[in-house]
Amino acid sequence: MSVGIYIHHALKKYGDVTIIPDLSLSIANGELFTLLGPSGCGKTTLLRMIAGFNSIEGGDFFFNDRRINDIDPGKRNIGMVFQNYAIFPHLSVRKNVAFGLKNRKMPKEQIRKETDTFLKLVKIDEYADRMPERLSGGQQQRVALARALVIRPDVLLMDEPLSNLDAKLRVEMRTVIKNIQKNVGITTVYVTHDQEEAMAISDRIAVMNAGVIQHVGRPKDIYQRPANLFVATFIGKSNILKGQVLRDDSGYKVNFADDYEVSVPAIDPARARIGEALLSVRPEELLLMPTGYTGPGIRATIDDSVFLGLNTHYFVTLDSGEEAEIIQESQIDSILPPGSKIKLTVNTDKFNVFGVDDETSMMQGICNEVKAFEEEAVRK
């Protein structure tokens, strides 16, 4: 049976050092929820608090209506998948998967049946009698996943499960994990520092920094309308440029370098601050104008380029001295060489504007569920 997870005002300290100061969170029954952030932000610490491996200095943790703070880890009915697989080298694949069921003293026939079911689910049934040393990294991680799921836990916890795999295998395994999680329908908390991995598998993501949740939402919402500058720069690549927010009778405008001025109807009047601003423009939102273009734009010089097949990445210096990266669909003819003088415009529907002082967004359409999650946690 899957459960919802509710965390109310969690506090984690190591001596006098506070890792998580005050965190509230709600994770829906059956969702794949990712804790994403840089190393040391507290995401693994929080996962281990849910698992019962770390002490809880304050706050309440619930699985549905069941408070788990003082429940032994072995009685929380969780499955755990680690980055180092943690499978037993002296046991065959089948015996590794069956291990948790044997500990629960289930009948042999039922153990066999359940083990076969999950070996097939993760597509390693043909390797059932092999020893782990004869498996690839991806196959070993499938064994670890099957072993965690076969006990039919209420919650599946995954701590950087793909970090030891090569790039191609990581892409393959994240698809496997997402498909299996949907098939089984188990509440899953997934920890990673890999933003692309989080975007690819998650129903929702919590972006963390210094033990504080910065933004909770769907991958699309977090990428397109980040709540603050930290989220904008951590999720995907973003050029941070200086600008000015202006307002006249026609509405809000943003002025870039070279007096390139654009209307920005997506600025929220309740959040707007007239004057200096920080502009987050992703590389694909900077548009390289064709040779001979004489309209308004930002002047720049190409420093370098990288051809990556579908796209070409240009690294440029604006005439203002600011540096930026552009991603453009590769052209059939030549790549612009270093030293080329160019002019750029901006996709005005997509770029984001932040305050200089508090670095919070001025945009409409921000779907940040941190407050809603806190309220739900309080109700629970």
Secondary structure, 3 states (H helix, E strand, C coil): CCCCEEEEEEEEEECCEEEEEEEEEEECCCCEEEEECCCCCCHHHHHHHHHCCCCCCEEEEEECCEECCCCCHHHCCEEEECCCCCCCCCCCHHHHHHHHHHHCCCCHHHHHHHHHHHHHHCCCHHHCCCCHHHCCHHHHHHHHHHHHHHCCCCEEEEECCCCCCCHHHHHHHHHHHHHHHHHHCCEEEEEECCHHHHHHHCCEEEEEECCEEEEEECHHHHHHCCCEHHHHHHCCCCEEEEEEEEEECCEEEEECHHHCEEECCCECCCCCCCEEEEEEECHHHEEECCCCCCCCCEEEEEEEEEECCCEEEEEEEECCCCEEEEEEECCCCCCCCCCCEEEEEECCCCCEEEECCCCEECECCCCCCHHHHHHHHHHC
